[in-house]
């Protein structure tokens, strides 16, 4: 899966936000979504495409958490961005 064209992450101070940067993307999502550092890490991995399993493994390696914790956190994150329409499967 990967991020749909037209959605971008930007850093504002110490926060990360997702915005729609094209008219087509704005039709799908007209607001912005705030991400923490973990969400920003996963978003960057999704830009070029990654499976849920690879995302969870990268999260576990980067933050030193268990596979169980990284799998749950990854699933929660993907649920949020899927419901907002940000990803292509």
C-alpha contacts under 8 A as a table, 3 or more apart, distances in Angstrom:
res1	aa1	res2	aa2	distance
1	X	46	X	6.94
1	X	49	X	5.16
1	X	50	X	5.60
1	X	51	X	6.01
1	X	87	X	6.62
1	X	88	X	5.43
1	X	89	X	4.29
2	X	46	X	4.82
2	X	47	X	5.60
2	X	48	X	6.23
2	X	49	X	4.20
2	X	50	X	6.54
2	X	87	X	5.48
2	X	88	X	5.41
2	X	89	X	6.75
3	X	7	X	7.11
3	X	43	X	7.79
3	X	46	X	5.88
3	X	47	X	5.37
3	X	48	X	7.83
3	X	49	X	7.36
3	X	86	X	5.77
3	X	87	X	4.46
3	X	88	X	6.14
4	X	7	X	6.33
4	X	86	X	5.58
4	X	87	X	5.09
4	X	88	X	5.69
5	X	25	X	7.59
6	X	20	X	5.79
6	X	21	X	5.15
6	X	22	X	5.17
6	X	24	X	7.30
6	X	25	X	5.31
7	X	18	X	6.72
7	X	19	X	5.76
7	X	20	X	4.65
7	X	21	X	5.79
7	X	22	X	7.68
7	X	25	X	6.59
7	X	86	X	6.82
8	X	18	X	5.47
8	X	19	X	5.49
8	X	20	X	6.42
8	X	21	X	6.58
9	X	16	X	6.54
9	X	17	X	5.48
9	X	18	X	4.42
9	X	19	X	6.45
9	X	40	X	7.76
9	X	43	X	7.87
10	X	16	X	5.63
10	X	17	X	5.49
10	X	18	X	6.48
10	X	19	X	7.77
11	X	14	X	6.82
11	X	15	X	5.69
11	X	16	X	4.43
11	X	17	X	6.40
12	X	15	X	5.23
12	X	16	X	6.05
12	X	17	X	7.37
15	X	34	X	7.08
15	X	35	X	6.91
15	X	36	X	6.74
15	X	37	X	7.97
16	X	34	X	5.77
16	X	35	X	5.15
16	X	36	X	6.52
16	X	37	X	7.53
16	X	40	X	6.65
17	X	32	X	6.26
17	X	33	X	5.33
17	X	34	X	4.35
17	X	35	X	5.76
18	X	32	X	5.38
18	X	33	X	5.01
18	X	34	X	6.43
18	X	35	X	7.54
19	X	30	X	7.88
19	X	31	X	6.72
19	X	32	X	4.92
19	X	33	X	6.94
20	X	23	X	7.81
20	X	25	X	5.19
20	X	26	X	5.22
20	X	29	X	6.49
20	X	30	X	6.75
20	X	31	X	7.56
20	X	32	X	7.52
21	X	25	X	6.58
21	X	26	X	7.04
22	X	25	X	5.21
22	X	26	X	6.15
23	X	26	X	5.02
23	X	27	X	6.46
24	X	27	X	5.35
24	X	28	X	7.06
25	X	28	X	5.23
25	X	29	X	6.23
25	X	30	X	7.93
26	X	29	X	4.93
26	X	30	X	4.86
27	X	30	X	6.62
28	X	84	X	7.93
28	X	85	X	6.78
29	X	32	X	7.84
29	X	84	X	6.86
29	X	85	X	7.43
35	X	38	X	7.63
35	X	39	X	5.24
35	X	40	X	6.00
36	X	39	X	5.28
36	X	40	X	6.24
37	X	40	X	5.02
37	X	41	X	6.14
38	X	41	X	5.04
38	X	42	X	6.35
38	X	59	X	7.82
39	X	42	X	5.15
39	X	43	X	6.03
39	X	77	X	6.75
40	X	43	X	4.97
40	X	44	X	6.22
41	X	44	X	5.37
41	X	45	X	6.59
41	X	59	X	7.93
42	X	45	X	5.08
42	X	46	X	6.35
42	X	55	X	6.53
42	X	59	X	7.42
42	X	74	X	7.83
43	X	46	X	5.07
43	X	47	X	6.51
44	X	47	X	5.41
44	X	48	X	7.92
45	X	48	X	6.53
45	X	49	X	6.78
45	X	50	X	6.57
45	X	55	X	7.03
46	X	49	X	4.63
46	X	50	X	5.52
50	X	54	X	6.12
50	X	55	X	6.44
51	X	54	X	5.19
51	X	55	X	6.25
52	X	55	X	5.09
52	X	56	X	6.21
52	X	74	X	7.09
52	X	75	X	7.51
53	X	56	X	5.17
53	X	57	X	6.19
53	X	71	X	7.54
54	X	57	X	5.05
54	X	58	X	6.07
55	X	58	X	5.15
55	X	59	X	6.11
55	X	74	X	6.80
56	X	59	X	5.05
56	X	60	X	6.18
56	X	67	X	7.14
56	X	70	X	5.07
56	X	71	X	5.06
56	X	73	X	7.87
56	X	74	X	5.68
57	X	60	X	5.14
57	X	61	X	6.20
57	X	67	X	7.04
57	X	70	X	7.18
57	X	71	X	7.92
58	X	61	X	5.11
58	X	62	X	6.00
59	X	62	X	5.18
59	X	63	X	5.98
59	X	64	X	7.79
59	X	65	X	7.64
59	X	70	X	5.89
59	X	74	X	7.86
60	X	63	X	5.52
60	X	64	X	5.21
60	X	65	X	4.84
60	X	66	X	6.04
60	X	67	X	6.09
60	X	69	X	7.92
60	X	70	X	5.44
61	X	64	X	5.38
61	X	65	X	7.31
65	X	69	X	6.30
65	X	70	X	6.36
66	X	69	X	5.27
66	X	70	X	6.19
67	X	70	X	5.14
67	X	71	X	5.91
68	X	71	X	5.23
68	X	72	X	6.28
69	X	72	X	5.26
69	X	73	X	6.10
70	X	73	X	5.10
70	X	74	X	5.89
71	X	74	X	5.16
71	X	75	X	6.09
72	X	75	X	5.11
72	X	76	X	6.14
73	X	76	X	5.11
73	X	77	X	6.17
74	X	77	X	5.12
74	X	78	X	6.09
75	X	78	X	5.13
75	X	79	X	6.04
76	X	79	X	5.11
76	X	80	X	6.42
77	X	80	X	5.23
77	X	81	X	6.43
78	X	81	X	5.23
78	X	82	X	5.76
79	X	82	X	5.16
79	X	83	X	6.11
80	X	83	X	5.36
80	X	84	X	6.46
81	X	84	X	5.00
81	X	85	X	6.28
81	X	86	X	5.46
81	X	87	X	6.84
82	X	85	X	5.03
82	X	86	X	5.87
82	X	87	X	5.90
83	X	86	X	7.80
